[in-house]
Amino acid sequence: MHLDRRGFLKFAGITGAAAALAACGGPSTGGGGPAAVPEVDYSGVQPAKEITWWTNNPGSSETVSRQIIDAYQRANPGTKVNLVTAGATYEEIAQRFQTAQAGGGSQLPDLVVLSDVWWFRYYMQRSIVPMDPLIAATGIDTADYRQQLIEDYRYDGKLWALPWARSTPIFYYNKAHWQKAGLPDRAPATWAEMAEWGPRLQAAGTGAQKAYQLPALADYAGWSFQNNLWGEGGAWSDEWDVTCDSPEAVRAVSALQNAVTSGWAGVAATDGTTDLGAGAVSATVGSTGSLVTVLDAAQFDVGAGFLPAGPVAGPVCPTGGAGLGIPAGVPPERQLAAAAFAKFLTSPENTVLFSQATGYLPLRTSADTGPLLAETPLRKIAIDQLDRTRTQDRARAFFPGADQEIARTCANILNQRADVQGELTTLKGTLTRIFDTDVKPNI
């Protein structure tokens, strides 16, 4: 199997970390579930003068993050924000955050980056605070955030994070290869259309190894393949009910396997957008957070479009990326100061600055994206696709370790040519056990 980029070869370690979420300072699984995090009254609380922010610098964002910190400190004399690179990946920062909880407030950050598949674990562990009292105390205008992005963090009637480095997958393609194959200059409208175009691209003498590269499974199988499943009328789950072995899901994953076995599609070993930029493939699906990197690396005109539709639904696309959470184990004055910085970090001006540097989505509806779009018109694809987004399946986003299990299953199907129905049936059993053991007792 050719897998990794986010530690896919460390399944055992990640599984151990997931287990640690319950074992190390985690919630009780006794009758009735764990106690709720008490809401703090922040009236009269004076914000701390110094806070620490843990990030993994997604999208090579350290430089722009430090630029925003400098601006915040200038605007708030006497305050200090310490940026700590707490890991290279979302998994690494999550494991470090878990370890820090055992040490108490002195070891914890005041603001921490939470990926789309980690924040709910912290909710179940009661290790992050609800943001609503802090939003009220700091005057954060939640109505100005793109609702598709902020509502991802709502559960049990409360918000548990603010959006920050948010993204969706989009379809990238090499315009020169498209032209050589005689294709229209656009992304395929449907996956059926891509199945027609794939052999034409493969035979066009473009010099590419594959017409289309499925993205690296460690990062994308659970995430971007939701588009394929939803397009067929399937899903990894329906609310808490695991449905990954339904006829619709089997059809969707079988179509992916057929693309690979037919020879016009491959599977990225590490990063499909890197393969595209090198000219090794003609098209791939990648994060909008990779947009700037793709454009900088490519020596050709890059095209982009919505994810293709399926026969039942589409265009339809999952949201993704990371948000900002505040630990429950730090004092109220540090929580309040962290919320004030998060407000600044996600301001209309700074969300444009961050998007310009990385390709992540501008978060605020009042943000002036005109200069951003003038500089890079392809950004409009990502912004417009937000109207086609759907909240991720709970089995992928809320079940600890499920993303890795989905990736493992898809690797067996796509790289080892395993039986689709059999693999997805096995996956259903695995995901159901995760829900029964690690989720149900804690919600």
Order of alpha helices (4+ residues) and beta strands (2+ residues): alpha-beta-alpha-beta-alpha-beta-alpha-alpha-alpha-beta-beta-beta-beta-alpha-alpha-beta-alpha-beta-beta-alpha-beta-alpha-beta-alpha-beta-beta-beta-alpha-alpha-alpha-alpha-beta-alpha-alpha-alpha
